[in-house]
């Protein structure tokens, strides 16, 4: 709660550098330090709330903490959204001069270099603020899926290797698939995926929402595709992705040989996912 109040105050104070980032290298350095501190605090707050909710996703108290942390994060991102457009509005020669005259700001040389590479996809200050504010709404599909998957979805009970009735959970599922008893593996696999299959229309809807979100962000920023937008975060050309797929497809015969050998060693007529 104390961290939440501190962050609320920082959010309200975040406009103190607005319109001033190009004044001097010292002002820019202080502004970037302020943003770093805010990002550190919101990360701690958000992760704490997220992990408390993960302990028991049906607990309304921690759902509330997570929701509040997410809302505050959106407000903070919106309040700080002027940074990138304002820095990119500066001439590259000015940024270079700042880096040369102020040793402190050299801490951010890589950040500024990466920001410069993303120059074609950074929008105006007003547009960046709109995108930041929309983040909470556009994340609703993901939040719906997480709540469904981690809190509301119930899996059946099966008998384990010792004949004991146990309920399948996300935590137990991996262990059940490692069972030496093929019956246990099969029932665990079918038990989980029968539940997912029963909700396939709802899950398709949440996936559709996520795809639309990715396409919206990509088109709004001027990327050719959502794939290009995703890869651009790490400055990976799409040709690298295509090359990876090509290499995997050309060598799929090695996977087929492995599966065939596994089937023979296990003495199975058919090899299934749960084997």
C-alpha positions in Angstrom: 0.0 0.0 0.0 2.9 2.4 0.7 4.5 1.6 -2.6 1.1 2.1 -4.3 0.8 5.6 -2.8 4.5 6.4 -3.7 3.7 5.4 -7.3 0.6 7.5 -7.4 2.6 10.5 -6.3 5.3 9.8 -8.9 2.6 9.5 -11.6 1.2 12.9 -10.7 4.8 14.3 -10.7 5.8 12.7 -14.0 5.0 15.7 -16.1 7.7 17.8 -14.4 10.1 17.1 -17.3 7.5 17.5 -20.1 8.8 19.8 -22.8 12.2 20.1 -21.1 14.1 17.0 -22.2 16.1 18.9 -24.9 17.0 21.7 -22.5 20.3 20.1 -21.4 22.1 16.8 -20.9 21.6 17.1 -17.2 17.8 17.5 -17.5 17.6 14.5 -19.8 19.7 12.4 -17.4 17.5 13.4 -14.4 14.3 12.6 -16.4 15.6 9.2 -17.4 16.6 8.5 -13.8 13.1 9.4 -12.7 11.6 7.1 -15.3 13.9 4.2 -14.2 12.8 4.6 -10.6 9.2 4.6 -11.6 9.6 1.5 -13.7 11.4 -0.3 -10.9 8.7 0.5 -8.4 5.8 -0.4 -10.7 7.6 -3.7 -11.6 7.9 -4.6 -8.0 4.3 -3.7 -7.2 2.9 -5.4 -10.3 4.9 -8.6 -9.8 4.0 -8.8 -6.1 0.3 -8.5 -6.9 0.6 -10.9 -9.8 2.3 -13.6 -7.6 -0.1 -13.2 -4.7 -2.9 -13.8 -7.2 -1.1 -16.8 -8.6 -1.1 -18.4 -5.2 -4.9 -18.6 -5.4 -6.5 -17.1 -8.5 -10.0 -17.4 -7.0 -9.1 -15.1 -4.1 -11.0 -11.8 -4.6 -8.6 -9.9 -2.4 -5.6 -10.6 -4.6 -7.6 -10.2 -7.8 -8.3 -6.7 -6.5 -4.6 -6.0 -5.8 -3.7 -7.3 -9.3 -6.4 -5.1 -10.9 -5.3 -2.0 -9.0 -1.6 -2.6 -9.9 -2.5 -3.0 -13.6 -4.6 0.2 -13.6 -1.8 2.1 -12.0 0.7 0.8 -14.5 -1.5 2.0 -17.3 -1.8 5.4 -15.8 2.0 5.6 -15.3 2.8 4.5 -18.8 0.3 7.1 -20.1 1.9 9.8 -17.9 5.4 8.9 -19.2 4.4 8.5 -22.8 5.8 11.9 -23.8 9.4 10.7 -23.3 10.1 8.8 -26.5 8.4 11.2 -28.9 10.2 14.2 -27.2 13.6 12.5 -27.3 13.1 11.6 -31.0 12.1 15.1 -31.8 15.7 16.1 -30.8 18.2 16.3 -33.6 20.6 13.3 -33.5 23.6 15.7 -33.3 22.1 17.1 -30.1 21.9 13.7 -28.5 25.4 12.9 -29.6 26.6 16.2 -28.0 24.7 15.3 -24.8 26.5 11.9 -24.7 29.9 13.5 -25.2 29.6 16.3 -22.7 27.9 14.4 -19.8 29.5 11.2 -18.6 26.4 10.3 -16.5 24.1 10.1 -19.5 26.4 7.6 -21.2 24.6 5.0 -19.0 21.8 5.4 -21.5 23.8 5.3 -24.7 22.4 1.9 -25.7 18.8 2.8 -24.8 19.1 6.0 -26.9 20.6 4.0 -29.8 17.8 1.4 -29.7 15.2 4.2 -29.5 16.7 5.8 -32.6 16.3 2.5 -34.4 12.6 2.5 -33.6 12.2 6.1 -34.8 9.9 5.1 -37.7 7.4 3.4 -35.4 7.2 5.9 -32.5 4.1 8.1 -32.8 3.3 11.6 -31.7 3.0 12.4 -28.0 -0.8 12.4 -28.1 -1.0 9.1 -30.0 1.5 7.4 -27.6 -0.7 8.6 -24.7 -3.8 7.1 -26.3 -2.1 3.8 -26.9 -0.9 3.6 -23.3 -4.4 4.4 -22.0 -5.8 1.7 -24.3 -3.5 -0.9 -22.9 -5.8 -2.0 -20.1 -8.8 -2.4 -22.4 -6.8 -4.2 -25.1 -5.5 -6.6 -22.5 -9.0 -7.9 -21.6 -8.8 -11.0 -23.8 -5.6 -12.1 -22.1 -7.0 -11.4 -18.6 -10.2 -13.3 -19.4 -8.2 -16.3 -20.6 -5.9 -16.2 -17.5 -8.9 -16.1 -15.1 -10.6 -18.9 -17.0 -7.5 -21.0 -17.2 -6.2 -20.5 -13.7 -9.3 -20.0 -11.6 -12.5 -21.2 -13.1 -11.4 -24.2 -15.1 -11.8 -27.5 -13.2 -10.3 -30.8 -14.3 -11.5 -34.3 -13.6 -10.1 -36.8 -11.0 -8.2 -39.9 -12.0 -6.5 -42.8 -10.2 -2.7 -42.5 -9.9 -0.2 -45.3 -10.1 -1.1 -46.3 -6.5 -4.8 -46.4 -7.2 -5.5 -43.2 -5.3 -8.1 -40.7 -6.6 -6.5 -37.3 -7.4 -7.7 -34.2 -9.1 -5.8 -33.1 -12.2 -4.3 -29.6 -11.8 -1.9 -27.6 -13.8 0.7 -28.3 -11.2 0.2 -32.1 -11.2 -0.3 -32.5 -14.9 3.4 -32.5 -15.8 4.2 -35.1 -13.2 1.3 -37.3 -14.3 2.6 -37.3 -17.9 5.9 -38.7 -16.5 4.2 -41.7 -15.0 5.5 -45.2 -16.0 1.8 -46.3 -16.2 0.5 -45.6 -19.7 -3.1 -45.5 -18.3 -2.2 -42.7 -16.0 -0.6 -40.7 -18.8 -3.5 -41.3 -21.1 -6.2 -40.4 -18.6 -4.3 -37.2 -17.5 -3.9 -36.1 -21.1 -7.5 -36.7 -22.1 -8.8 -35.3 -18.8 -7.1 -32.0 -19.4 -7.8 -31.6 -23.1 -11.4 -32.7 -22.9 -12.0 -29.7 -20.6 -10.2 -27.4 -23.1 -12.2 -28.9 -26.0 -15.4 -28.2 -24.1 -14.5 -24.5 -24.0 -13.1 -24.2 -27.5 -15.5 -21.5 -28.6 -14.7 -19.3 -25.6 -10.9 -19.9 -26.0 -11.2 -19.2 -29.7 -12.8 -15.9 -28.8 -10.0 -14.9 -26.4 -7.4 -15.9 -29.0 -9.2 -13.8 -31.6 -9.1 -10.8 -29.3 -5.4 -11.2 -28.7 -4.7 -11.5 -32.5 -6.8 -8.3 -33.1 -4.8 -6.5 -30.4 -1.5 -7.5 -32.0 -2.7 -6.5 -35.5 -4.0 -3.2 -34.1 -0.7 -2.2 -32.4 1.3 -3.3 -35.6 -0.9 -1.3 -38.0 -1.1 1.7 -35.7 2.7 1.9 -35.5 3.2 1.4 -39.2 4.6 -2.2 -39.2 3.8 -4.4 -42.2 2.6 -7.2 -39.9 2.2 -8.2 -36.3 5.1 -10.6 -36.8 7.4 -7.8 -37.9 6.3 -5.8 -34.8 7.0 -8.6 -32.4 10.5 -9.3 -33.9 11.4 -5.6 -34.0 11.6 -5.4 -30.2 14.8 -7.4 -30.5 15.8 -6.0 -33.9 15.5 -9.4 -35.6 14.8 -9.3 -39.4 11.8 -11.4 -40.6 14.3 -13.2 -42.8 15.8 -14.8 -39.7 12.4 -16.2 -38.8 11.8 -17.5 -42.3 15.2 -19.1 -42.3 14.5 -20.9 -39.0 11.2 -22.3 -40.4 12.9 -23.4 -43.6 15.7 -25.2 -41.7 13.2 -27.0 -39.4 11.0 -28.1 -42.3 14.0 -29.4 -44.3 15.2 -31.5 -41.3 11.9 -32.8 -40.1 13.0 -36.3 -41.1 15.3 -36.3 -38.0 12.3 -35.8 -35.8 10.4 -38.6 -37.6 13.3 -41.0 -37.1 13.4 -40.1 -33.4 9.6 -40.7 -33.0 9.9 -44.0 -34.9 12.7 -45.2 -32.6 10.8 -44.1 -29.5 7.8 -46.1 -30.6 9.9 -49.2 -31.2 11.7 -49.0 -27.8 8.5 -48.5 -25.9 7.0 -51.5 -27.8 3.9 -49.5 -28.8 1.6 -50.1 -31.8 0.7 -46.4 -31.8 2.6 -43.5 -30.3 0.5 -40.7 -28.7 1.3 -37.2 -27.4 1.1 -38.6 -23.8 3.9 -41.1 -24.6 
